[in-house]
Amino acid sequence: MEEFNIESLLSQLSKCKYAINKSSLNVHQLNAFCLEFLRLSEDLQKFLSKHSNGYPNDQIETIYLCLTQIVTCIRNMERTIKTEEFHGILIQAGKEHFIDRIHWCLDRLRSCIAMLKSCRSGGEFSVQEESTFVDLMDLVLDQLAPYTSYKNENSSVAEKVNIDAENQNQAKIASQEIRSNIDMILSHTLAFANVALKQDKKALSALCQKVLRECMAFQEECNTGSTITDSNRKIKGISLENALYQLEDYINEALLRLVYTCFLDYDKLSVERLRMEIKDKHVDDTQLDELIADFDVNIDRTTQIGMFAIAFAANAKIKTVVRSCLASFESLDSCIIPSLQSKVNSNMYAHVLEQHFNDEVRNFKRAIQEIIDSHAFTSCYYDLLNQAVKSCDKEYNKQSLEDVVQMANFLYEHFQLPVNQKGLQKHGDSIALFKKFSLILQECKAILKCSNGQHVEEQRILKRFKILRSILRKFMDELGGKPPDGNPLGTTKSQVFLMSDELSESQQMFASIGISPSIRSILYSNSPSTGGQAQRQHKLPSDSMKGNCSMLPLTPAPVKANHLNVSASKPTANSSLKKCPINSAGPQVNRFNVRRKVSLRKAMFKKHTTCDNAEEVYDIYKNSSGSLQISEILDDLNDFKSYTASVLDKSII
């Protein structure tokens, strides 16, 4: 019966591909495809409801992502067809773009189903699951546990790991495994450093070198072959662990700053502005090239932010929303600029892609705002505001004040989400302080606007911003910050020892020992042949995280900690690493030990909780459609997603 179900799914996939395999697609043919796709989603729901427990989570998540992407393409295909009918022109390139993406997703679904079939039939599952920076960091800290001491360790576990630590052969093997996983951690960090803010690149480079130096010292100590080096090995292990925490803390701080900058650049570097600049400037204009390069970098920054957000998404629904946005950006990355530069139906084709891009930006911002921690987000903005005010005290810069006002809008939008408003109600006077903050923010906007048409004293302008800073500090402290006489969370600077002043020099050094930035695609491979779209030529592969394509292989699976004598319930490195909140009320399960330090990373992203408002989260995608059967598909997909989310959340919890 199971074999029949899989074969039935594959047959339905073929019907879907045939139904959408028409370049001259009209609304009736799209309706026919929607019907076949609805049947496919129903069959997938029935199949996974019976057999999902035996399948890897990453394959189920990929199925979930592909279905979401197909629904997104259907909605944009409908918009394209309506635009054609309204203007009486043919937007062939626009329809081919979405048809190609649908075919790609259907092929990926076929591959996932084939993997599930192989997995259920007892075959070897050869696809390695991608390990995130967070997963690898947790794994390495667990591997270091036998070589560090903590007062709060469970005595029975401590005795067990101390016995393992005394074994020199195990220490030698463990150091090799730790080195392999740290190489991958540094690979992820270099990918993030490539798109980090300029002021963070040097520090990230130095911290990577420090972690590598401490790791090499620990590995050397483990290879000495003498049992009298246990104390020295423990010292080196503690030093390595502290370096890892330091790297993690600084990445969290840099990531928060990058979120504000990325959101700000989406307003400054909008597709509409690009279209106007391309229209007004010559194709070889240097300023235009720089503007397009900045747009590309912001897309790459979005990807890095999304990767960290996915690692801490509260449930499968919000995780898939972020992944779907990143997949859309990945697909649009190779065609949105050429569409603006094209002279054939350029307005309509580019207009369709622009609407799609702007929709995904809104969805992405909303998802990040829902995942990110309110106190950390507020603390980061306080630092940015404080820095701008101090800088303007020395030398007035109106543009910097306008930027921090725009960033304040992101903080304001953060607390407009229902899930974050509920958080405000838990903190005493935070609602009243937030209202004061909103009021003073409006005054800051007004006085900046007035200064455009008439002379306003700079001190009067700065006075408003200092009042804004004072109220924000009180609001931040009310949310859970330190006392007024202390430093707010997020202002603590990591102490680093600079070895190389340039990130490029540092990366060359890491490349010489086989460590390079971790690069992978979300869903699509943006090759030159994909969809017949012209490949972008203005950007070199080294200019950003992805370069011109996303065809590089996945990061290798982390080396598992064989030397740890743990129960069979502990996940191996090739399985999906289960993350458990540090301060959760429930028991700590499927973890060898709990993170012993509440790092700033934990402050940025919310701890995993059960999401009760699934319908509200899903409203991001569910919009009514007048002419197609999409609403029926979305209703059924909603049931499917609810089930899938419950299965995945159980595995995480």
For each residue, the residues with C-beta under 8 A, 3 or more apart:
1: 4 5
2: 5 6 51 120
3: 6 7 117
4: 1 7 8
5: 1 2 8 9 43 46 47 50 51
6: 2 3 9 10 47 113 116 117 120
7: 3 4 10 11
8: 4 5 11 12 43
9: 5 6 12 13 40 43 44 47 113
10: 6 7 13 14 110 113 114
11: 7 8 14 15
12: 8 9 15 16 36 39 40 43
13: 9 10 16 17 40 106 109 110 113
14: 10 11 17 18
15: 11 12 18 19 36 39 40
16: 12 13 19 20 33 36 37 40 106
17: 13 14 20 21 103 106
18: 14 15 21
19: 15 16 29 32 33 36
20: 16 17 25 33 99 102 103 106
21: 17 18 99 103
22: 25 29
23: 92 95 96 99
24:
25: 20 22 29 30 77 81 95 99
26: 29 30 81
27: 30 31 78 81 627 628
28: 31 32
29: 19 22 25 26 32 33
30: 25 26 27 33 34 74 77 78 81 628
31: 27 28 34 35 628 629
32: 19 28 29 35 36
33: 16 19 20 29 30 36 37 74
34: 30 31 37 38 74 628 629 630 633
35: 31 32 38 39 629
36: 12 15 16 19 32 33 39 40
37: 16 33 34 40 41 70 74 633
38: 34 35 41 42 629 632 633 636
39: 12 15 35 36 42 43
40: 9 12 13 15 16 36 37 43 44
41: 37 38 44 45 67 633 636 637 640
42: 38 39 45 46 636
43: 5 8 9 12 39 40 46 47
44: 9 40 41 47 48 63 67 640
45: 41 42 48 49 636 639 640 643
46: 5 42 43 49 50
47: 5 6 9 43 44 50 51
48: 44 45 51 52 55 60 63 640 643 644 647
49: 45 46 52 643
50: 5 46 47
51: 2 5 47 48 54 55 116 120
52: 48 49 55 60 644 647
53: 647
54: 51 119 120
55: 48 51 52 59 60 116 119 120
56: 59 60 115 119 125 127 129 575 576
57: 60 61 576 648 651
58: 61 62 127 129 130 576
59: 55 56 62 63 112 115 116 119 127
60: 48 52 55 56 57 63 64 644 647 648
61: 57 58 64 65 316 319 320 323 648
62: 58 59 65 66 108 112 523
63: 44 48 59 60 66 67 109 112 113 644
64: 60 61 67 68 316 320 641 644
65: 61 62 68 69 320 323 324 327 523
66: 62 63 69 70 105 106 108 109 112 523
67: 41 44 63 64 70 71 105 109 637 640
68: 64 65 71 72 320 321 324 621 637
69: 65 66 72 73 101 105 324 327 328 523
70: 37 66 67 73 74 102 105 106
71: 67 68 74 75 621 630 633 634 637
72: 68 69 75 76 324 328 621
73: 69 70 76 77 98 101 102 105
74: 30 33 34 37 70 71 77 78 98 102 628 630 633
75: 71 72 78 79 623 625 630
76: 72 73 79 80 98 352 355 356
77: 25 30 73 74 80 81 95 98 99
78: 27 30 74 75 81 82 625 627 628 630
79: 75 76 82 83 352 355 356
80: 76 77 83 84 91 94 95 98 352
81: 25 26 27 30 77 78 84 85 95
82: 78 79 85 86 627
83: 79 80 86 87 91 348 351 352
84: 80 81 87 88 89 90 91 348
85: 81 82 88
86: 82 83
87: 83 84 348
88: 84 85
89: 84 345 348
90: 84 345
91: 80 83 84 94 95 345 348 349 352
92: 23 95 96 345
93: 96 97 339 342 344 345 349
94: 80 91 97 98 348 349 352 353
95: 23 25 77 80 81 91 92 98 99
96: 23 92 93 99 100 531 532
97: 93 94 100 101 331 335 353 531 533
98: 73 74 76 77 80 94 95 101 102
99: 20 21 23 25 77 95 96 102 103
100: 96 97 103 104 530 531
101: 69 73 97 98 104 105 331 524 531
102: 20 70 73 74 98 99 105 106
103: 17 20 21 99 100 106 107
104: 100 101 107 108 523 524 530
105: 66 67 69 70 73 101 102 108 109 523
106: 13 16 17 20 66 70 102 103 109 110
107: 103 104 110 111
108: 62 66 104 105 111 112 523
109: 13 63 66 67 105 106 112 113
110: 10 13 106 107 113 114
111: 107 108 114 115
112: 59 62 63 66 108 109 115 116
113: 6 9 10 13 63 109 110 116 117
114: 10 110 111 117 118
115: 56 59 111 112 118 119 125 127
116: 6 51 55 59 112 113 119 120
117: 3 6 113 114 120 121
118: 114 115 121 123 124 125
119: 54 55 56 59 115 116 123 125
120: 2 6 51 54 55 116 117
121: 117 118
122:
123: 118 119
124: 118
125: 56 115 118 119
126:
127: 56 58 59 115
128: 554 556 557 574
129: 56 58 557 574 575 576
130: 58 520 554 555
131: 135 136 139 184 555 557 558 573 577
132: 135 136 188 307 308 310 311
133: 136 137 185 188 189 192 251 307 308 311
134: 137 138 308 311 312 579 601
135: 131 132 138 139 311 558 577 579
136: 131 132 133 139 140 181 184 185 188 558
137: 133 134 140 141 185 244 248
138: 134 135 141 142 577 579 595
139: 131 135 136 142 143 181 558 561 573 577
140: 136 137 143 144 178 181 182 185 244
141: 137 138 144 145 241 244 595
142: 138 139 145 561 564 591 592 593
143: 139 140 174 177 178 181 561 563 564
144: 140 141 147 148 178 237 240 241
145: 141 142 148 161 564 592 593
146: 161 162 164 165 174 563 564
147: 144 165 171 174 218 233 234 236 237
148: 144 145 234 237 238 241
149: 153 234 238
150: 153 596
151:
152: 596
153: 149 150 157 158 593
154: 157 158
155: 158 159
156: 159 160
157: 153 154 160 161 592 593
158: 153 154 155 161 162
159: 155 156 162 163
160: 156 157 163 164 565
161: 145 146 157 158 164 165 564
162: 146 158 159 165 166
163: 159 160 166 167
164: 146 160 161 167 170 563 564 565
165: 146 147 161 162 170 171 230 233 234
166: 162 163 227 230
167: 163 164 170 171 563
168: 171 172 222 225 226 227
169: 172 173
170: 164 165 167 173 174 563
171: 147 165 167 168 174 175 222 233 563
172: 168 169 175 176 222 223
173: 169 170 176 177 562 563
174: 143 146 147 170 171 177 178 222 561 563
175: 171 172 178 179 218 219 222 223
176: 172 173 179 180 219 559
177: 143 173 174 180 181 559 560 561 562 563
178: 140 143 144 174 175 181 182 215 218 219 240
179: 175 176 182 183 215 216 219
180: 176 177 183 184 558 559
181: 136 139 140 143 177 178 184 185 558 559
182: 140 178 179 185 186 211 212 215 244
183: 179 180 186 187 514 515
184: 131 136 180 181 187 188 518 555 556 558
185: 133 136 137 140 181 182 188 189 211 244 247
186: 182 183 189 190 208 211 212 510 515
187: 183 184 190 191 515 516 517 518 555
188: 132 133 136 184 185 191 192 518 555
189: 133 185 186 192 193 204 207 208 247 251
190: 186 187 193 194 208 507 510 515 516 517 518
191: 187 188 194 195 304 517 518 519 545
192: 133 188 189 195 196 204 251 254 255 304
193: 189 190 196 200 201 204 205 208 503
194: 190 191 300 503 517 544 545
195: 191 192 258 297 300 301 304 544 545
196: 192 193 200 201 204 254 258
197: 200 201 254 257 258 261
198: 201
199: 202 203
200: 193 196 197 203 204 250 254 257 258
201: 193 196 197 198 204 205 503
202: 199 205 206 498 501 502 503
203: 199 200 206 207 250 254 494 496
204: 189 192 193 196 200 201 207 208 247 250 251 254 503
205: 193 201 202 208 209 500 502 503 506 507
206: 202 203 209 210 496 497 498 499 500 506
207: 189 203 204 210 211 243 246 247 250 494 496
208: 186 189 190 193 204 205 211 212 247 506 510
209: 205 206 212 213 499 500 506 509
210: 206 207 213 214 243 246 247 496 497 499
211: 182 185 186 207 208 214 215 240 243 244 247
212: 182 186 208 209 215 216 510 515
213: 209 210 216 217
214: 210 211 217 218 236 239 240 243
215: 178 179 182 211 212 218 219 240
216: 179 212 213 219 220
217: 213 214 220 221 236 239 240
218: 147 175 178 214 215 221 222 233 236 237 239 240
219: 175 176 178 179 215 216 222 223
220: 216 217 223 224
221: 217 218 224 229 232 233 236
222: 168 171 172 174 175 218 219 233
223: 172 175 219 220
224: 220 221 229
225: 168
226: 168 229
227: 166 168 230
228:
229: 221 224 226 232 233
230: 165 166 227 233 234
231: 234 235
232: 221 229 235 236
233: 147 165 171 218 221 222 229 230 236 237
234: 147 148 149 165 230 231 237 238
235: 231 232 238 239
236: 147 214 217 218 221 232 233 239 240
237: 144 147 148 218 233 234 240 241
238: 148 149 234 235 241 242
239: 214 217 218 235 236 242 243
240: 144 178 211 214 215 217 218 236 237 243 244
241: 141 144 148 237 238 244 245
242: 238 239 245 246
243: 207 210 211 214 239 240 246 247
244: 137 140 141 182 185 211 240 241 247 248
245: 241 242 248 249 597 599
246: 207 210 242 243 249 250 494 495 496
247: 185 189 204 207 208 210 211 243 244 250 251
248: 137 244 245 251 252 599 600 601
249: 245 246 252 253 492 494 599 600 601
250: 200 203 204 207 246 247 253 254 494 496
251: 133 189 192 204 247 248 254 255 601
252: 248 249 255 256 376 599 600 601 603 604
253: 249 250 256 257 380 490 494 600
254: 192 196 197 200 203 204 250 251 257 258
255: 192 251 252 258 259 304 305 308 604
256: 252 253 259 260 376 377 380 490 604
257: 197 200 253 254 260 261 380 384
258: 195 196 197 200 254 255 261 262 301 304 305
259: 255 256 262 263 305 368 372 377 380
260: 256 257 263 264 380 381 384 407 410
261: 197 257 258 264 265 301
262: 258 259 265 266 298 301 302 305
263: 259 260 266 267 365 407 410
264: 260 261 267 268 403 406 407 410
265: 261 262 268 269 294 298 301
266: 262 263 269 270 298 361 365
267: 263 264 270 406
268: 264 265 273
269: 265 266 273 274 291 294 295 298
270: 266 267 273 274 358
271: 274 275 336 340 350 353 354 357 358
272: 275 276 354
273: 268 269 270 276 277 291
274: 269 270 271 277 278 291 292 295 337 340
275: 271 272 278 279 340 350 354
276: 272 273 279 280
277: 273 274 280 281 287 288 291
278: 274 275 281 283 288 340 341
279: 275 276
280: 276 277
281: 277 278 285 287 288
282: 285 288
283: 278 288 341
284: 289
285: 281 282 288 289
286: 289 290
287: 277 281 290 291
288: 277 278 281 282 283 285 291 292
289: 284 285 286 292 293 538
290: 286 287 293 294
291: 269 273 274 277 287 288 294 295
292: 274 288 289 295 296 337 538
293: 289 290 296 297 538 539 543
294: 265 269 290 291 297 298
295: 269 274 291 292 298 299 337
296: 292 293 299 300 333 536 539 543 544
297: 195 293 294 300 301 543 544
298: 262 265 266 269 294 295 301 302
299: 295 296 302 303 329 333 544
300: 194 195 296 297 303 304 544 545 546
301: 195 258 261 262 265 297 298 304 305
302: 262 298 299 305 306 326 329 364
303: 299 300 306 307 326 329 330 522 545 546
304: 191 192 195 255 258 300 301 307 308 545
305: 255 258 259 262 301 302 308 309 368
306: 302 303 309 310 322 323 325 326 364 368
307: 132 133 303 304 310 311
308: 132 133 134 255 304 305 311 312 605
309: 305 306 312 313 322 367 368 371 372 605
310: 132 306 307 313 319 322 323
311: 132 133 134 135 307 308 579 605
312: 134 308 309 371 579 604 605 606 608
313: 309 310 316 318 319 322 371
314: 318 371 606 608 609 610 611
315: 318 319 610 611 614 617 645 648 649
316: 61 64 313 319 320 641 644 645 648 649
317: 320 321 611 614 617 618 641 645
318: 313 314 315 321 322 367 370 371 611 617
319: 61 310 313 315 316 322 323
320: 61 64 65 68 316 317 323 324 641
321: 68 317 318 324 325 363 367 617 620 621
322: 306 309 310 313 318 319 325 326 364 367 368 371
323: 61 65 306 310 319 320 326 327 522 523
324: 65 68 69 72 320 321 327 328 363
325: 306 321 322 328 329 360 361 363 364 367
326: 302 303 306 322 323 329 330 364 522
327: 65 69 323 324 330 331 522 523 524
328: 69 72 324 325 331 332 356 357 360
329: 299 302 303 325 326 332 333 357 360 364
330: 303 326 327 333 521 522 523 524 526 546 550
331: 97 101 327 328 334 335 523 524 526
332: 328 329 335 336 353 356 357 360
333: 296 299 329 330 336 526 536 546
334: 331 338 526 530 533 535 536 548
335: 97 331 332 338 339 353 531 533 534
336: 271 332 333 339 340 350 353 354 357
337: 274 292 295 340 341 536 538
338: 334 335 341 342 533 534 536
339: 93 335 336 342 346 349 350 353
340: 271 274 275 278 336 337 346 350
341: 278 283 337 338 346
342: 93 338 339 345 346 349 350
343: 346
344: 93 349
345: 89 90 91 92 93 342 348 349
346: 339 340 341 342 343 349 350
347: 350 351
348: 83 84 87 89 91 94 345 351 352
349: 91 93 94 339 342 344 345 346 352 353
350: 271 275 336 339 340 342 346 347 353 354
351: 83 347 348 354 355
352: 76 79 80 83 91 94 348 349 355 356
353: 94 97 271 332 335 336 339 349 350 356 357
354: 271 272 275 336 350 351 357 358
355: 76 79 351 352 358 359
356: 76 79 328 332 352 353 359 360
357: 271 328 329 332 336 353 354 360 361
358: 270 271 354 355 361 362
359: 355 356 362 363
360: 325 328 329 332 356 357 363 364
361: 266 325 357 358 364 365
362: 358 359 365 366
363: 321 324 325 359 360 366 367 620 621
364: 302 306 322 325 326 329 360 361 367 368
365: 263 266 361 362 368 369 410 413
366: 362 363 369 370 417 620
367: 309 318 321 322 325 363 364 370 371 620
368: 259 305 306 309 322 364 365 371 372
369: 365 366 372 410 413 414 417 420
370: 318 366 367 417 419 420 617
371: 309 312 313 314 318 322 367 368 605 606
372: 259 309 368 369 376 377 414 604 605 606
373: 376 377 603 604 605 606
374: 377 378 414 415 420 423 424 479
375: 378 379 476 479 480 481 489 603
376: 252 256 372 373 379 380 489 490 600 603 604
377: 256 259 372 373 374 380 381 411 414 604
378: 374 375 381 382 411 472 475 476 479
379: 375 376 382 383 476 481 488 489 490 491
380: 253 256 257 259 260 376 377 383 384 490
381: 260 377 378 384 385 407 408 410 411 472
382: 378 379 385 386 469 472 473 476 488 490
383: 379 380 386 387 488 490 491
384: 257 260 380 381 387 388 404 407
385: 381 382 388 389 404 407 408 465 468 469 472
386: 382 383 389 390 469
387: 383 384 390 391
388: 384 385 391 392 397 400 401 403 404 465
389: 385 386 392 393 462 465 466 469
390: 386 387 393 394
391: 387 388 394 395 397 400
392: 388 389 395 396 397 400 401 458 462 465
393: 389 390 462
394: 390 391
395: 391 392
396: 392 458 462
397: 388 391 392 400 401
398: 401 402 448 451
399: 402 403
400: 388 391 392 397 403 404
401: 388 392 397 398 404 405 444 448 461 465
402: 398 399 405 406 448
403: 264 388 399 400 406 407
404: 384 385 388 400 401 407 408 465
405: 401 402 408 409 441 444 445 448
406: 264 267 402 403 409 410
407: 260 263 264 381 384 385 403 404 410 411
408: 381 385 404 405 411 412 441 444 468
409: 405 406 412 413
410: 260 263 264 365 369 381 406 407 413 414
411: 377 378 381 407 408 414 415
412: 408 409 415 416 438 441
413: 365 369 409 410 416 417
414: 369 372 374 377 410 411 417 420
415: 374 411 412 420 421 424 434
416: 412 413 420 421
417: 366 369 370 413 414 420 421
418: 421 422 613 616
419: 370 422 423 613
420: 369 370 374 414 415 416 417 423 424
421: 415 416 417 418 424 425
422: 418 419 425 426
423: 374 419 420 426 427
424: 374 415 420 421 427 430 431 434
425: 421 422 431
426: 422 423
427: 423 424 430 478 479 480
428: 478
429: 432 433 478
430: 424 427 433 434 475 478 479
431: 424 425 434 435
432: 429 435 436
433: 429 430 436 437 471 474 475 478
434: 415 424 430 431 437 438 475
435: 431 432 438 439
436: 432 433 439 440 471 475
437: 433 434 440 441 468 471 472 475
438: 412 434 435 441 442
439: 435 436 442 443
440: 436 437 443 444 464 467 468 471
441: 405 408 412 437 438 444 445 468
442: 438 439 445 446
443: 439 440 446 447 464
444: 401 405 408 440 441 447 448 464 465 468
445: 405 441 442 448 449
446: 442 443 449 450
447: 443 444 450 451 456 460 461 464
448: 398 401 402 405 444 445 451 452 461
449: 445 446 452
450: 446 447 453 454 456
451: 398 447 448 454 455 456 461
452: 448 449
453: 450
454: 450 451
455: 451
456: 447 450 451 460 461
457: 460 461
458: 392 396 461 462
459: 462 463
460: 447 456 457 463 464
461: 401 447 448 451 456 457 458 464 465
462: 389 392 393 396 458 459 465 466
463: 459 460 466 467
464: 440 443 444 447 460 461 467 468
465: 385 388 389 392 401 404 444 461 462 468 469
466: 389 462 463 469 470
467: 440 463 464 470 471
468: 385 408 437 440 441 444 464 465 471 472
469: 382 385 386 389 465 466 472 473
470: 466 467 473 474
471: 433 436 437 440 467 468 474 475
472: 378 381 382 385 437 468 469 475 476
473: 382 469 470 476 477 484 488
474: 433 470 471 477 478
475: 378 430 433 434 436 437 471 472 478 479
476: 375 378 379 382 472 473 479 481 488
477: 473 474 480 481 482 483 484 488
478: 427 428 429 430 433 474 475 481
479: 374 375 378 427 430 475 476
480: 375 427 477
481: 375 379 476 477 478 488 489
482: 477 486 487 488 489
483: 477 486
484: 473 477
485:
486: 482 483
487: 482 491 492
488: 379 382 383 473 476 477 481 482 491
489: 375 376 379 481 482 492 600 603
490: 253 256 376 379 380 382 383 600
491: 379 383 487 488
492: 249 487 489
493:
494: 203 207 246 249 250 253
495: 246
496: 203 206 207 210 246 250
497: 206 210
498: 202 206 501
499: 206 209 210 506
500: 205 206 209 503 505 506 509
501: 202 498 505
502: 202 205 505 506
503: 193 194 201 202 204 205 500 506 507
504: 507 508
505: 500 501 502 508 509
506: 205 206 208 209 499 500 502 503 509 510
507: 190 205 503 504 510 511 516 517
508: 504 505 511 512
509: 209 500 505 506 512 513
510: 186 190 208 212 506 507 513 515 516
511: 507 508 514 515 516
512: 508 509
513: 509 510
514: 183 511
515: 183 186 187 190 212 510 511
516: 187 190 507 510 511
517: 187 190 191 194 507 545
518: 184 187 188 190 191 555
519: 191 545 546 547 550 552
520: 130 550 552 553 554 555
521: 330 524 525 526 546 550 551 552
522: 303 323 326 327 330 550
523: 62 65 66 69 104 105 108 323 327 330 331
524: 101 104 327 330 331 521 530 550
525: 521 530 549 550 551
526: 330 331 333 334 521 530 546 548 549 550 551
527: 530 535 549 551
528: 533 534 535 549
529: 532
530: 100 104 334 524 525 526 527 533
531: 96 97 100 101 335
532: 96 529
533: 97 334 335 338 528 530
534: 335 338 528
535: 334 527 528 548
536: 296 333 334 337 338 539 548
537: 548
538: 289 292 293 337
539: 293 296 536 543 544 547 548
540: 543 547 548
541: 547 548 549
542: 547
543: 293 296 297 539 540 547
544: 194 195 296 297 299 300 539 547
545: 191 194 195 300 303 304 517 519
546: 300 303 330 333 519 521 526 549 550
547: 519 539 540 541 542 543 544
548: 334 526 535 536 537 539 540 541
549: 525 526 527 528 541 546 552
550: 330 519 520 521 522 524 525 526 546
551: 521 525 526 527
552: 519 520 521 549
553: 520
554: 128 130 520
555: 130 131 184 187 188 518 520
556: 128 184
557: 128 129 131 573 574
558: 131 135 136 139 180 181 184 573
559: 176 177 180 181 573
560: 177 572 573 574
561: 139 142 143 174 177 564 573
562: 173 177
563: 143 146 164 167 170 171 173 174 177
564: 142 143 145 146 161 164 561 570 592
565: 160 164
566: 570 592
567: 570
568:
569: 589 590
570: 564 566 567 590 591 592
571: 575 576 577 578 590
572: 560 575
573: 131 139 557 558 559 560 561 577
574: 128 129 557 560
575: 56 129 571 572
576: 56 57 58 129 571 651
577: 131 135 138 139 571 573
578: 571 589 590 591 651 652
579: 134 135 138 311 312 608 652
580: 584 588 589 590 591 594 608 653
581: 584 607 608 609
582: 594 595 598 602 607
583: 598 607
584: 580 581 588 607 608
585:
586: 653
587:
588: 580 584 591 594
589: 569 578 580
590: 569 570 571 578 580
591: 142 570 578 580 588 594
592: 142 145 157 564 566 570
593: 142 145 153 157 596
594: 580 582 588 591
595: 138 141 582 598 599 602
596: 150 152 593
597: 245
598: 582 583 595 602 603
599: 245 248 249 252 595 602 603
600: 248 249 252 253 376 489 490 603 604
601: 134 248 249 251 252 604 605
602: 582 595 598 599 605 607
603: 252 373 375 376 489 598 599 600
604: 252 255 256 312 372 373 376 377 600 601
605: 308 309 311 312 371 372 373 601 602
606: 312 314 371 372 373 609
607: 581 582 583 584 602
608: 312 314 579 580 581 584 652 653
609: 314 581 606
610: 314 315 649 653
611: 314 315 317 318 614 617 645
612:
613: 418 419 616 617
614: 315 317 611 617 618 641 642 645
615: 618 619 638
616: 418 613 619
617: 315 317 318 321 370 611 613 614 620
618: 317 614 615 621 622 638 641
619: 615 616 622
620: 321 363 366 367 617
621: 68 71 72 321 363 618 634
622: 618 619 631 634 638
623: 75
624: 631
625: 75 78 628 629 630 631
626:
627: 27 78 82
628: 27 30 31 34 74 78 625
629: 31 34 35 38 625 632 633
630: 34 71 74 75 78 625 633 634
631: 622 624 625 634 635
632: 38 629 635 636
633: 34 37 38 41 71 74 629 630 636 637
634: 71 621 622 630 631 637 638
635: 631 632 638 639
636: 38 41 42 45 632 633 639 640
637: 41 67 68 71 633 634 640 641
638: 615 618 622 634 635 641 642
639: 45 635 636 642 643
640: 41 44 45 48 67 636 637 643 644
641: 64 316 317 320 614 618 637 638 644 645
642: 614 638 639 645 646
643: 45 48 49 639 640 646 647
644: 48 52 60 63 64 316 640 641 647 648
645: 315 316 317 611 614 641 642 648 649
646: 642 643 649 650
647: 48 52 53 60 643 644 650 651
648: 57 60 61 315 316 644 645 651 652
649: 315 316 610 645 646 652 653
650: 646 647 653
651: 57 576 578 647 648
652: 578 579 608 648 649
653: 580 586 608 610 649 650
